[in-house]
Amino acid sequence: MPDPDEIREALEAGAAQHFGRPVRIDALEPLAGGASRELWGFVAVADGRSQRLVLRRDPEGVEDPAARRRELETLTAAHRHGVPVPQPFWLHDDGTGLVMARVEGETIPRRLLREDRYAGARAGLTRQLAAAAAAVHAVPLAEVASVEPAAGPPAQAAIVGLESELDRIGEPHPALELGLRWLRSHPPEPRDPRLVHGDFRLGNLAVDEKGLVAVLDWELVHAGDPLEDLGWLCIRSWRFGNDEHPVAGVGSREALLDFYAAAGGRKATAEDLRFWEVAANVRWGVICMVQARLHRSGAQRSLERAAIGRRTCEPEWDLLAMIG
């Protein structure tokens, strides 16, 4: 467990530098959530005024300062362009954490999809997600220099990356191989890369009774095809049991595409979306394998990683249904 006193001291130093005056850190506490990052809530107090903030921090042993700098730069640009995101503030200590405004909202999918208090939010969430995605994809890549350019057409780069990762793992998964073969034989029209969130789904969205509050967890941001985010949002793994509603368990693909175009995104067809939903299932299958490998190798022993590894069969099953 990290030393709270050390974290408090580093936060006070970072806050003083950011705000240009002494700052007291109160109510520092670890927060639930954040499967891959530590979360700490706290209150920054200066000149009699207080602000509720959150520290999202790399766990010990997997520090990635370059990724946190990229996340800060992306959040800053997204916030500037009106994307619903927590306001970013500063990099923590040695660059392995990011401080941002604390937003109020629920992130647990089971509650969002089941509880009556969120019924109104569910009714409008497809439209809000489409608008948020369009806003993300409209952020100029020139303003996020730390996001590397796509290596070739986005669809081709995505396929090559998945193939390379599957080869590196070295396990036989025929369903994933069939999915990659289908992607190779059904390439979409090449598109100019745009900013892509990379993990746009329930669990990474804060929602209250009125609807979407903020898009969270930007560590997988990259340059790619915008429909990658929409395809990822639609896979069955992110419906959390509401399989009759393909879009995040709340809406239809047709409505998502219509709302996305109305919000300024490009007009896309169901077949365009299908390519990226197939790609998303392959990607999720590979991610599940990576998580299992981290646990089994002893590199990062975790019951959660082991449980995710067991889910590889879910996107494999969905892949066979989609391409059969």
Phi, psi and omega in degrees: 000129178299151180282114180300326180295321178294319179296317180300315181298317179293323178294319179297319179293316180294320180294318179298319179292319183291315185270348178076023178198163180299141182227135175261136179258118179244162171054039177288126182207144174290144181247150175287159180098175180077076184298327184251355182224152172281143176239131177230129173262148178198170178239126176264124184241126178209134178054037178078001179248144182236154179218131179276123184231168178227139171254122174251115197232140175294136174289157182300133178099344179230037181294141181215078182302324180296320179293323179290324176296318178297320179296317179297314181298318181292315179299321179297314179293318181296316179297320180297327183264012172085012174289137179289095180223158172295139178295124179277152181238287185211161173280139185275131166052251184268017178088010182261013177211165182226130178260132180215169177295145176273123179258149179262129179166161180271141177241349184281114185304320182303318180291317182297327184267349186243325190281140182298330184297340181256013181300316178296321178296318180300323183297328182252004190289325180301314179297318182292321178294319178298317180294320179295318179298316178299323179293319177302312186288346178271351179293124183297130178298334180298338181270359178230072186298335181284348174277114186292146178298152177294141179275079182094187178305137186306317181296316179297318180297322179295317180296314181299318179297318179293318178298317181297318181293320179295320177295322180295320179293318172076023177256147179282119176223083185303324181296319178292322177297320177296320177299317178295321178297318179297317179299319179299324185268358179229055184290139176282170175297131180302138181232152174293137181294148175231172174292129181236132181297313175097342179210049187277101187192166171302142187103331176247021180231132173266128184228138172243191184297339180269343180135208185295131177256312184201150172264125187249176168057079186258018186290345180257016180300143180197177175266130182190198177276128181304328181293348174300318179296319182290320178296320178297321180295336188266348186291154189298331181299334182259013174265343175051047175098340179273062189292342179287349179240095188300329184272099175056024180076012184229343187211184181255157178296319181300315179295320179301313182294320179294314179295323181296314179296320180296333181272002177109356175285167182288150178283123184233157180261167177299326180290323174302314181293324182301319179304313185283338173286321174299313179301322181294321178294320175298315182298315181295322176300317179294318179299318178301319179295319180298317180298317178297320182295321178299320179288310186293329180284344184087358181295319178216083181296125184198127176298323180296317179296321178296319180294320177297321179301327180289347183273002181307325184294336183294305178293333176297316178298315180295324177300312182299323178292323185285324186259354182290000000 
